[in-house]
């Protein structure tokens, strides 16, 4: 294909940018689809928050049940053994357990009896990463709209009435458990109960393990989401590059073709692509080349028409001018004969030109029907013989069986092809010669052959005879009797029927020309095929 050629004037005129108004480009759509999927995965933060709430609730239930178990077994345990039991439970469950007498005075504290204790941390004394962790905790709680926990505060006087849990347990007589936030936003799980002898029991633990587990899961999920997001963005850009960029190249090239800035715009064929994009690029390139060929053919046809019409018009004008100045009757009759021949030649030219110019347009929207070539040729030869054939030329046809040589096409156009081939064969045949016509099935095609006994077509001329207005006529034929469009029209019709027409040597090596027309064979399952 010819390279891009742009005039110097056009070099300074930028091509209009390809834009997508009313929507997003394909790159952003690909990126959005992949990121939305990751956003759905980010919903795991909601799950982690619900996981924390479930773990805290489970701890509250467990603490309340332990208080109830201690209340049930306390009456059967001596006071000295009870303190030892509470110290052991404190160590086992990492809880600070306090025991108050009926008057509310502290009588046992695991923190001073060798049991477990908790230590509240001042957030201001912690490193920066803990501040960042708490900020992220607060941000996630705000996003998921988590119910905030009340702050944990030690009473000024360590007496039973200073603890709200103990006051609630004394009022209801049931075990009470609550969850509050320590200053560093770690959950404080507390449980209180009133014993049978009037003593009150309080157990408090700082569940830092819940906070550590939740933060660890969030960190892992954040790492996974970050890596997935980066991978998704990279893959989206890669996918957009492999899809969008070739499409943009094709769009810009087709825009240049549409604007006509460059006569030979190079459409990228993308030969390295073996996918749908590559197939689209090659189809667009082939379509553009076919369009150029059609335009070139139209321009050439218009130039040829102008050239072919000038000769008879000039001859006609000369004859008419001479009629006005010549007084000799014989010379006037001769000039009048020339004018009549030129008018007839112009009439043939205009008729054939009109026929050639509308063939493609008519074939593009014509509905093809099954046509039995054997029956069609037989009827045409009978009609031609009834009219009489010049110079005693004989016609022979080996008719195939009915419904054998059947093609899909337009009967009127196929008649025109056969007529042009027969006219060509008869005009080149010597007096009394034989023109043989055959129609046979060859593989998946119907082969129509027309053989004559004329001078034949030299191999160098077998392609040029199908050009428009190219005419090599017999020596005994008067000039201008044919327009030179017959074989060109025949080829256009045959190619419009997805067939081909070629010139070959005769099988018997005798003198003459052989025109072979190959047309696709109509199959039995094609609509409209039935024996008469």
C-alpha positions in Angstrom: 0.0 0.0 0.0 1.3 3.5 -0.8 2.7 5.5 2.1 1.0 8.6 3.6 1.2 11.5 1.2 0.1 14.9 2.6 0.5 18.2 0.9 2.5 21.0 2.5 -0.6 23.0 3.0 -2.3 20.2 4.8 0.7 19.6 7.1 -0.2 22.7 9.0 -3.9 21.8 9.5 -4.2 19.6 12.5 -6.6 16.7 12.3 -9.6 17.1 14.6 -9.2 15.2 17.9 -11.1 12.0 18.4 -13.4 12.7 21.4 -16.2 10.8 23.1 -18.8 13.3 24.1 -21.6 12.3 26.4 -19.6 9.5 28.1 -16.3 8.3 29.4 -13.6 6.8 27.2 -13.0 3.1 27.1 -9.9 3.4 29.2 -11.8 4.9 32.1 -14.5 2.3 31.8 -12.1 -0.5 32.0 -10.4 1.0 35.0 -13.8 1.7 36.7 -15.0 -1.9 36.2 -11.8 -3.3 37.8 -11.7 -0.8 40.7 -15.4 -1.3 41.5 -14.7 -5.0 42.0 -12.0 -4.0 44.4 -14.3 -1.6 46.2 -16.7 -4.5 46.8 -13.8 -6.4 48.2 -13.1 -3.4 50.5 -16.4 -4.2 52.2 -14.2 -6.6 54.2 -13.7 -3.7 56.6 -17.3 -3.9 57.5 -17.0 -7.6 58.2 -13.9 -7.0 60.4 -15.9 -4.4 62.4 -18.8 -6.8 62.9 -16.3 -9.5 63.8 -14.9 -7.3 66.6 -18.5 -6.6 67.9 -19.3 -10.3 67.9 -16.1 -11.1 69.8 -16.8 -8.4 72.4 -20.3 -9.6 72.9 -19.0 -13.2 73.3 -16.6 -12.0 76.0 -19.4 -10.2 77.8 -21.5 -13.3 77.8 -18.6 -15.5 79.1 -17.7 -13.0 81.8 -21.4 -12.9 83.0 -21.5 -16.7 83.1 -18.3 -17.0 85.1 -19.8 -14.6 87.6 -22.9 -16.7 87.9 -20.8 -19.9 88.4 -18.8 -18.2 91.2 -22.0 -17.1 92.8 -23.4 -20.7 92.7 -20.3 -22.3 94.2 -19.3 -19.6 96.7 -21.6 -20.7 99.5 -19.9 -24.1 99.6 -16.3 -22.8 99.7 -14.7 -21.5 102.9 -13.7 -17.8 103.0 -10.0 -18.6 102.9 -10.3 -20.9 100.0 -12.6 -18.5 98.1 -9.8 -15.9 97.9 -7.4 -18.6 96.5 -10.1 -19.6 94.0 -10.5 -16.0 92.9 -6.7 -15.5 92.5 -6.5 -18.6 90.3 -9.4 -17.5 88.1 -7.8 -14.1 87.8 -4.6 -15.6 86.5 -6.3 -18.1 84.2 -8.6 -15.5 82.6 -6.2 -12.5 82.9 -8.9 -10.6 84.9 -8.5 -8.3 87.8 -11.1 -9.6 90.4 -12.3 -7.5 93.3 -14.4 -8.7 96.3 -16.4 -6.2 98.4 -18.2 -6.9 101.7 -21.9 -6.0 102.2 -20.9 -2.5 103.3 -19.0 -1.9 100.1 -15.5 -2.1 101.5 -12.8 -3.8 99.3 -11.8 -7.1 101.0 -10.0 -8.8 98.1 -8.1 -7.6 95.1 -6.2 -9.9 92.7 -3.8 -7.1 91.8 -2.4 -7.2 95.4 -2.9 -10.9 96.0 -0.6 -12.2 93.3 -3.3 -12.5 90.7 -3.8 -10.7 87.3 -4.0 -6.9 87.0 -4.6 -4.4 84.2 -2.7 -1.2 83.5 -4.2 1.7 81.7 -1.9 3.3 79.1 -1.6 7.0 78.6 -2.1 7.6 74.8 0.2 10.6 74.9 3.1 8.5 75.9 2.7 5.9 73.1 4.7 6.0 69.8 3.4 7.5 66.5 2.3 4.3 65.0 -0.2 3.7 67.9 -1.7 7.1 67.2 -2.0 6.2 63.5 -3.6 2.9 64.5 -6.2 4.6 66.8 -6.9 7.2 64.1 -7.6 4.4 61.6 -9.8 2.7 64.2 -11.9 5.8 64.7 -12.1 6.4 60.9 -13.3 2.8 60.2 -15.8 3.1 63.1 -17.1 6.3 61.5 -17.4 4.7 58.1 -19.2 1.6 59.3 -21.3 3.7 61.8 -20.2 1.6 64.7 -21.9 2.3 68.1 -19.3 4.1 70.3 -18.4 2.5 73.6 -18.4 4.7 76.8 -15.0 5.6 78.2 -13.6 3.5 81.1 -12.8 5.4 84.3 -11.6 4.2 87.7 -13.8 5.5 90.7 -12.0 8.0 93.0 -12.8 5.7 96.0 -12.5 2.0 95.4 -15.8 1.0 97.0 -18.7 -1.1 95.6 -21.0 1.9 95.1 -18.3 3.6 92.9 -18.8 1.0 90.2 -21.9 1.3 88.0 -21.8 -2.5 87.2 -22.0 -3.3 90.9 -24.9 -0.9 91.5 -26.8 -2.4 88.6 -26.1 -6.0 89.8 -27.3 -5.0 93.4 -30.5 -3.6 91.9 -31.4 -6.5 89.6 -29.8 -9.4 91.5 -28.4 -10.7 88.2 -24.9 -10.8 86.6 -24.1 -7.6 84.7 -21.4 -7.2 82.1 -20.4 -4.1 80.2 -17.8 -3.0 77.6 -16.0 0.3 77.6 -13.0 1.9 75.9 -9.8 2.4 77.8 -7.9 5.7 77.1 -6.0 3.9 74.3 -9.2 2.6 72.7 -8.8 -1.0 73.9 -12.0 -2.6 75.1 -12.4 -3.1 78.9 -14.7 -6.0 79.7 -16.2 -5.9 83.2 -18.7 -8.2 84.9 -20.3 -7.9 88.4 -22.7 -10.0 90.5 -24.1 -10.0 94.1 -23.2 -13.1 96.1 -25.6 -14.9 98.5 -23.9 -13.6 101.7 -24.2 -10.0 100.6 -20.7 -9.7 99.2 -20.3 -8.2 95.6 -17.8 -9.5 93.0 -16.3 -7.4 90.2 -14.0 -8.8 87.4 -12.4 -6.5 84.8 -10.0 -7.3 81.9 -8.3 -5.2 79.3 -9.0 -7.2 76.1 -6.0 -5.9 74.1 -5.9 -9.2 72.2 -9.2 -8.2 70.4 -7.7 -4.9 69.3 -4.5 -6.6 68.1 -6.4 -9.2 66.2 -8.7 -6.7 64.5 -5.8 -4.4 63.6 -3.8 -7.3 62.2 -6.7 -8.4 60.0 -7.1 -4.8 58.9 -3.5 -4.5 58.0 -3.5 -7.7 56.0 -6.6 -6.7 54.2 -5.1 -3.2 53.5 -2.0 -4.8 52.1 -4.0 -7.2 49.9 -6.3 -4.4 48.7 -3.3 -2.1 47.9 -1.5 -4.8 45.9 -4.8 -5.8 44.2 -5.5 -2.1 43.4 -2.1 -1.5 42.0 -2.3 -4.8 40.0 -5.8 -3.9 38.8 -4.7 -0.4 37.7 -1.6 -1.8 35.9 -3.7 -4.5 34.2 -6.4 -2.0 33.3 -3.9 0.3 31.7 -2.3 -2.7 29.9 -5.7 -3.8 28.7 -6.6 -0.3 27.7 -3.2 0.0 25.8 -3.8 -3.2 23.9 -7.4 -2.3 23.1 -7.9 1.4 23.1 -4.7 2.5 21.4 -5.2 0.4 18.3 -8.8 1.5 18.1 -7.7 5.1 18.4 -5.2 4.6 15.6 -8.0 3.1 13.4 -10.3 6.0 14.3 -7.7 8.7 13.4 -6.9 6.9 10.2 -10.5 6.6 9.2 -11.1 10.2 10.1 -8.2 11.2 7.7 -9.8 9.1 5.0 -13.2 10.8 5.7 -11.6 14.3 5.6 -9.6 13.5 2.4 -6.5 15.2 3.9 -4.2 12.5 2.5 -5.0 10.7 -0.7 -3.3 7.5 0.3 -3.8 7.2 4.1 -2.1 4.2 5.6 -4.6 2.2 7.6 -2.7 0.1 10.3 -3.3 -3.5 9.6 -1.7 -4.7 12.9 -0.4 -8.0 11.5 1.0 -9.0 14.9 -2.5 -9.1 16.4 -4.3 -12.4 16.0 -7.4 -11.3 17.9 -10.6 -9.4 17.1 -8.7 -6.1 17.1 -6.3 -7.4 14.4 -9.2 -8.8 12.4 -11.0 -5.4 12.7 -7.9 -3.5 11.6 -7.4 -5.7 8.6 -11.1 -5.5 7.7 -10.9 -1.7 7.9 -7.8 -1.6 5.8 -9.3 -3.9 3.2 -12.5 -1.9 3.2 -10.6 1.4 2.7 -8.5 -0.1 -0.1 -11.7 -1.4 -1.8 -13.2 2.1 -1.4 -10.1 3.7 -3.0 -10.3 1.2 -5.8 -14.0 2.0 -6.3 -13.3 5.7 -6.3 -10.4 5.2 -8.7 -12.5 3.0 -11.0 -15.3 5.7 -10.9 -12.8 8.4 -11.8 -11.3 6.3 -14.5 -14.7 5.4 -15.8 -15.8 9.0 -16.0 -12.6 9.9 -17.9 -13.1 7.0 -20.3 -16.7 8.0 -20.9 -15.7 11.6 -21.6 -13.0 10.3 -24.0 -15.3 7.8 -25.8 -18.1 10.4 -26.2 -15.8 13.0 -27.7 -15.0 11.0 -30.8 -18.5 10.4 -32.1 -19.6 13.9 -31.1 -16.6 15.4 -32.9 -17.4 13.3 -36.0 -21.1 14.2 -35.8 -20.3 17.9 -35.5 -18.0 17.7 -38.5 -20.6 15.9 -40.6 -23.3 18.4 -39.6 -21.1 21.3 -40.4 -20.3 19.8 -43.8 -24.0 19.3 -44.6 -24.5 23.1 -44.4 -21.7 23.9 -46.9 -21.7 20.9 -49.3 -24.0 21.1 -52.4 -23.2 17.7 -54.0 -26.1 15.3 -53.3 -23.8 12.2 -53.1 -21.5 13.9 -50.7 -24.4 15.1 -48.6 -25.8 11.6 -48.5 -22.4 10.3 -47.4 -22.2 12.9 -44.6 -25.7 12.1 -43.5 -24.8 8.4 -43.3 -21.8 9.3 -41.2 -24.1 11.4 -38.9 -26.6 8.6 -38.6 -23.8 6.1 -37.7 -22.5 8.5 -35.1 -25.9 8.9 -33.6 -26.3 5.1 -33.4 -22.9 4.8 -31.9 -23.7 7.5 -29.3 -27.0 5.7 -28.5 -25.1 2.4 -28.0 -22.5 4.1 -25.8 -25.1 5.8 -23.6 -27.1 2.6 -23.2 -24.0 0.5 -22.3 -22.6 3.2 -20.0 -25.9 3.5 -18.2 -26.0 -0.3 -17.9 -22.5 -0.5 -16.6 -22.9 2.3 -14.1 -26.0 0.8 -12.4 -24.9 -2.8 -12.2 -23.1 -2.6 -8.8 -25.9 -0.5 -7.3 -28.6 -2.9 -8.5 -26.8 -6.1 -7.5 -26.2 -4.8 -4.0 -29.9 -4.8 -3.1 -31.2 -7.5 -5.5 -32.7 -10.7 -4.0 -31.1 -13.7 -5.7 -33.3 -16.6 -6.7 -32.4 -20.1 -7.9 -31.6 -20.1 -11.7 -31.3 -23.3 -13.7 -28.5 -22.3 -16.2 -29.2 -25.3 -18.4 -32.8 -24.4 -19.0 -32.0 -20.7 -19.3 -29.3 -21.2 -22.0 -31.5 -23.6 -23.9 -34.3 -21.0 -24.1 -31.8 -18.2 -25.1 -30.2 -20.3 -27.9 -33.7 -21.2 -29.3 -34.7 -17.5 -29.4 -31.4 -16.5 -31.0 -31.7 -19.2 -33.7 -35.2 -18.1 -34.4 -34.0 -14.6 -35.1 -31.2 -15.9 -37.3 -27.5 -15.9 -36.8 -25.2 -13.9 -39.0 -22.7 -15.5 -41.4 -24.3 -18.9 -40.8 -22.6 -19.4 -37.5 -23.9 -22.5 -35.7 -24.6 -22.9 -32.0 -24.3 -26.1 -30.0 -25.3 -26.7 -26.4 -24.7 -29.8 -24.3 -27.7 -29.4 -21.9 -27.3 -30.8 -18.4 -30.1 -32.5 -16.6 -32.7 -30.3 -15.1 -32.0 -28.8 -11.6 -28.3 -29.8 -11.8 -26.6 -26.6 -13.0 -28.5 -24.3 -10.6 -27.0 -21.1 -9.2 -28.3 -18.3 -7.0 -28.6 -15.1 -8.9 -30.7 -12.6 -10.9 -31.9 -14.1 -14.1 -32.0 -10.9 -16.1 -28.3 -10.2 -15.3 -27.2 -13.7 -16.1 -29.0 -13.4 -19.4 -26.9 -10.3 -20.1 -23.7 -12.1 -19.3 -24.5 -15.0 -21.6 -25.7 -12.7 -24.4 -22.5 -10.7 -24.3 -20.4 -13.9 -24.4 -22.4 -15.2 -27.3 -22.2 -11.9 -29.2 -18.5 -11.9 -28.7 -18.1 -15.5 -29.9 -20.3 -15.0 -33.0 -18.6 -11.8 -34.0 -15.2 -13.3 -34.0 -16.2 -16.6 -35.6 -15.6 -17.2 -39.3 -18.6 -18.0 -41.6 -20.2 -21.4 -40.9 -18.1 -21.9 -37.7 -19.4 -23.6 -34.6 -19.9 -22.0 -31.1 -20.1 -24.5 -28.3 -21.8 -23.8 -25.0 -21.5 -26.1 -22.0 -22.8 -25.9 -18.4 -21.3 -28.5 -16.0 -21.0 -28.9 -12.2 -17.4 -28.8 -11.1 -16.8 -29.4 -7.3 -19.0 -26.8 -5.7 -19.3 -24.5 -8.7 -21.2 -24.4 -12.0 -18.8 -24.0 -15.0 -20.3 -22.2 -18.0 -18.0 -22.3 -21.0 -18.4 -20.6 -24.4 -15.9 -21.7 -27.2 -15.5 -20.3 -30.6 -13.4 -21.0 -33.7 -12.1 -17.4 -34.2 -8.6 -16.1 -33.9 -8.5 -16.5 -30.1 -7.2 -14.1 -27.5 -3.4 -13.8 -27.0 -2.3 -14.6 -23.4 -1.0 -11.0 -23.0 -4.5 -9.6 -23.8 -6.6 -12.0 -21.7 -6.9 -9.5 -18.9 -7.0 -6.3 -20.8 -10.1 -7.4 -22.9 -12.2 -7.0 -19.7 -11.3 -3.4 -19.3 -14.0 -0.8 -20.0 -14.0 0.6 -23.5 -11.2 -1.8 -24.6 -12.3 -3.3 -27.8 -10.4 -5.5 -30.3 -12.8 -6.2 -33.1 -12.6 -8.4 -36.2 -11.2 -6.8 -39.4 -14.4 -7.2 -41.3 -16.5 -5.4 -38.7 -17.3 -1.7 -39.1 -15.9 0.8 -36.6 -18.1 1.8 -33.7 -20.4 -1.2 -33.8 -19.5 -2.2 -30.2 -18.8 0.1 -27.2 -16.1 -2.1 -25.6 -18.2 -2.5 -22.5 -19.7 -5.9 -23.1 -17.0 -8.0 -21.4 -16.5 -5.4 -18.6 -20.2 -5.6 -17.8 -20.1 -9.4 -17.9 -17.2 -9.5 -15.4 -19.0 -7.0 -13.1 -22.1 -9.1 -13.1 -20.2 -12.4 -12.5 -18.2 -10.9 -9.6 -21.5 -9.5 -8.2 -22.6 -13.1 -8.1 -19.5 -14.1 -6.2 -18.1 -15.8 -9.3 -15.2 -15.2 -11.7 -14.7 -15.2 -15.5 -11.4 -16.1 -17.2 -10.1 -16.8 -20.7 -8.5 -20.2 -21.2 -7.2 -22.3 -24.1 -9.5 -24.8 -25.7 -9.3 -28.4 -24.5 -8.8 -29.8 -28.0 -5.9 -27.3 -28.7 -7.9 -26.0 -31.7 -7.9 -22.4 -32.8 -10.3 -20.1 -31.0 -11.2 -18.5 -27.6 -12.8 -20.1 -24.6 -14.5 -18.0 -21.9 -15.1 -19.8 -18.6 -17.6 -18.5 -16.0 -17.5 -20.0 -12.5 -20.6 -19.4 -10.3 -21.3 -20.8 -6.9 -23.5 -23.9 -7.0 -26.9 -23.5 -5.3 -27.5 -26.2 -2.7 -30.7 -28.2 -2.1 -31.4 -26.5 1.1 -31.3 -23.0 -0.4 -34.8 -21.4 -0.5 -36.8 -21.7 -3.7 -35.1 -24.8 -5.2 -37.6 -27.4 -6.4 -38.0 -29.6 -9.5 -40.6 -28.6 -12.0 
